[in-house]
Amino acid sequence: MSSIPSNLRYTDSHEWVLDNGDGTATLGVTDHAQEALGDVVFVELPDAGRELETGEEFGVIESVKAASDLYSPISGEILEVNESLEDTPEAINESPYQDGWIVKVKLTDSDQLGSLLDADAYTRIVEAEQD
């Protein structure tokens, strides 16, 4: 079973969101997602300063198996991108919740976090996909 930290929020498309508690959030892909992708070889990162809307595509992760679009689970302005992924995209495989984060966003509406899945709900989705 994939690691599913209880302090994060999730989407059914396998992105995670960490509420940083200061009006910002950090986004990445879940352990389950990186396992399904296989070895990540490239990450197309968005530009800092870009405004995101919920559900909008903001990047691509390429692995030896496939390419997958990244979708923003929240609206806001990209404050920072994890530029280290340009040289070490495998950080997503090795540490999806720490070193493998993708962007940090200034939230437009922090109430959106409440509409995301908690760890228990996300666990049920992952289990259903594995059946």
C-alpha angles and dihedrals in degrees: 000000000000121000111262112183113212095219094066134078121226145202128219086242088064103254120135130212127202116200103220090197094235102083092279134098135198119223133201143138124277129253088249090055095050091048090053092047096049121206109007111221104170140016122198104212126201123233122266110251094039116134115230129201123205110275094016119138110243106168149346134247116205123197135174087267106040150333119255130192120233117226125199113240091197141032122249149095120296106240099176140005125207097248092178086076088071089068100026109030088158087077085085089062096041100042113006094169099041121023093013097065112133111200142358115220135195102227120239090198120010089196087076089075089069091060092059124092121269120224094268094052092045091049089057090053092050092047091050091052091052094053 
